[in-house]
Amino acid sequence: MCAVDDHGAVELGQLTSYVGRTGDENDVRGLLETARLVTLTGPGGVGKTRLAGRVASSMTHAFPDGVVVVSLAELSEASLLTRTLADCLGLHDTAGRPVRDAVVAHLRDRHVLLLLDNCEHLVDSCAGLVLSLLRRCPGVRVLATSRSSLGVAGEHVLPVAPLAVPPETAGTPELAMAYDSVRLFADRAAAVLPSFRLTGDNVGPVTEVCRQLDGLPLAVELAAARIRALSPRQIADRVSASLTLLITGARSLPERHRTLRATVEGSYALCTDLEREVWERCSVFAGPFELPAVDGPADVLDAVDGLVDKSVLLRVEGAAGVRYKMLNALREFGQERLAETGAADVAARRHRDYHARLLEQAGAEWLGPRRDDWFARLSAGHADIRAALSWSLRTGGEAVIALRMATSVLEYWLARGAVWEVREWTDRALAATPAEAAGRSRGQAVAALCSALHADLPGARQRLARAEAVRDEDAAPYLCHARAFVAMLAVEPHAIEHAAEAVRLFEARGQVRQQLHPMFIQGVSMAYRGDLAGARRLLEGMRRLCEAAQDDSYRSMALFGLGVVEVCYGGDLGTGERAIRDALDIDLRGPDLLSAAYRVDGLAWVSARREDWRRAARLFGAAAALWDQCGSEPGVAVALPHREAVKAARGALGDARFEELSGEGHRANLHDVLATERPPTGGVVVLPPLTRRESEIAGLVANGLTNREIAVHLVISRRTAETHLEHIFTKLRLGNRTQVAIWVNEQLRHDDDLRSGQ
């Protein structure tokens, strides 16, 4: 769906080599130097996405706060547009704050290039979002790709032309290879058939193909992919026949649309019956998908391999394993075929059922060592989870399954920072589900929890009242859990009693995962009432349950609870600090920066209790950097101790000194703040042509750190660290980490020589 790179560059994934477009790249870069909105327009398959990605990747020096890429081809609902951008920025939902305001606040003082790719089906919504950002965020520039312009004032529209094609007189390989369309054909043909070379014997039909296809890149690639089964002359003859047939039957289509359509139909005709069936089935996926999701015959793998060979499917490797992706034009063709045969609803239901089962399985295995694997797998398929929910809500009688899907693994949405999104899906499913449907009361209880997570206590109480109006024993523990959380946030009585009942009921059902958060609520509430011994026993029991299940995330919650008990309610500060630090160590190994923000804030309370005001102020600054990165604030669960500790530190230091020290903590590397009381020295040596952050990562590579260790050290995601390293390789034209280490050491020695006057 998106890629984001803090303080560096992001590039749209290049699954194959890049050919041509040097002049176009220069034109786009030139426009972006003066214009704040540039839109690349053109028909499908003309290469807008790749051109935009190349330009964005090459302009990192001009945007010190990074490039953000948002791929909209996978998004079908306009209401999720801004939420998708927030997701790309790493922003979590913020209590009581519209998502667009959170995005604007994050971008207001940043110099960022925003790349919105494939806007054509969301033009009006994209136009509104872009206009808002350009007005309110002076450092933001936008590069968009679309089949039509956005129609925003100040927009510079640049039509993207097909690749240059050779004239008939280009009769030698040397003359023909001067044209980008021929170079593209030769490159893709060699990728499929390594022995392929452009020769005097085949240059004629190859140039004929490129001219027939008007140099349209996707069409050329599809034609070249046939080289394993057909000779260049056979390909040229088939392209000619397909074009003649299509032009005869569809004169109303624009010329280049006819060209692409003919090429796609030619590729379809070349497929076996099984490959055609799998092509159509794969077209229902909104984003990259895994092989088991392609429900079909036993030999589906052979069909998928055949479609990869024909460039119908692209093989994508990522953290969640191998997945497959279909380009928009090919997906649209497959969906047309499904509609023509009356199989569209059957395919959509099959797609929905697969993702419903996937979420159910994830919920069953979420507690334990596979949590990170499931998070990666669901995240990789998030666009299709959205598509499955959307189909269920617009199809009669299917909303009850959407409700079950939305509420099955609340922790997944929390880890994504997408509480508002799951709250919206749940509310929409509840509105569309019959009053007597099973699961409604439980759904209302989960919706109440989501409202409480946004500090929307009136909304939470309203949903609880709806849930309580229906007698449903299955929902009883979920209702107790929601009641306990609302009471805890509102500092009302009976939080302990509600939480204890939820724990008892979940335990009786063997639902260990569901009982853990109520245990946290019960333990902290017991300490608030003065029962430190009882709170310690309960939270230690929670910790042991987590260790037995090999679950680190909930273990972090238990440790934080133990820390809160000791630090905030008169316990042992040293014990509390160790517990919070242990929790933070867990959080920094994964993607959950929101939990890390709570833990760093907790360490600031420890320093405030010790009257180490300088360190407390720096830690509050470091925590604020994490809150900002998540687009959140300490307004849920820890608002009272946070306010009290900040007030005490400000009172002791004075506002000016507190702000100065807090600012230092905000700007510093988190690990420096945690490790020392000294102000950060900012001693990163910038090594041109690398940016400051790339130089820092290159130095860590030279010191032997792995990508995971770099991510932990810099408090960034592992994917962000990997993206930085990819760009270091590209900029330095190096191929591995050892070469980077050698280069860094050579640069540092050179700097030392210059300083010593040698």
Buried (B, 14 or more C-beta within 10 A) or exposed (E): BBBBBBBBBBBBBEEEEBBBBEEBBEBBBEBBEEBBBBBBBBBBBBBBBBBBBBBBBBBBEEBBBBBBBBBBBBBBBBEBBBBBBBBBBBBBBBBEBEBBBBBBBBBEEBBBBBBBBBBBBBBEBBBBBBBBBBEBBEBBBBBBBBBEBBEBEEBBBBEBBBBBBBEEEBBEBEBBBEBBBBBBBBBBBBBBBEEBEBEEEBBBBBBBBBBBBBBBBBBBBBBBBBBEEBEBBEBBBBBBEBBEEBBEEEEEBEEBBBBBBBBBBBBBEBBEEBBBBBBBBBBBBBBBBBEEBBEBEEEBEBBBBBBBBBBBBBEBEEBBEEBBBBBBBBBBBBBBBBEEEEBBEEBBBBBBBBBBEBBBBBBEBBBBEBBBBBBBBBBBBBBBBBBBBBBBBEBEEBBBBBBBBBBBBBBBBBBBBBBBBBBBBBBBBBEBBEEEBBBBBBBBBBBBBBBBBBBBBEBBBBBBEBBBEBEBEEBBBBBBBBBBBBBBBBEEEBBBBBBBBBBBBBBEEEEBBBBBBBBBBBBBBBBBEEBBEBBBEBBBBBBEBBEEBEBBBBBBBBBBBBBBBBBBBEBEBEBBBBBBBBBBBBBBBBBBBBBBBBBBBBBBBBBBBEEBBBBBBBBBBBBBBBBBBBBBBBBBBBBEBBEEBBEBBBEBBEEEBBBBBBBBBBBBBBBBBBEEEEBBEEEEEEBEEBBBBBBBBBBBBBEEBEBEBBBBBBBBBBBBBBBBBBBBBEBBEBEEBEBBBEBBEEBBEEEEEEEEEE
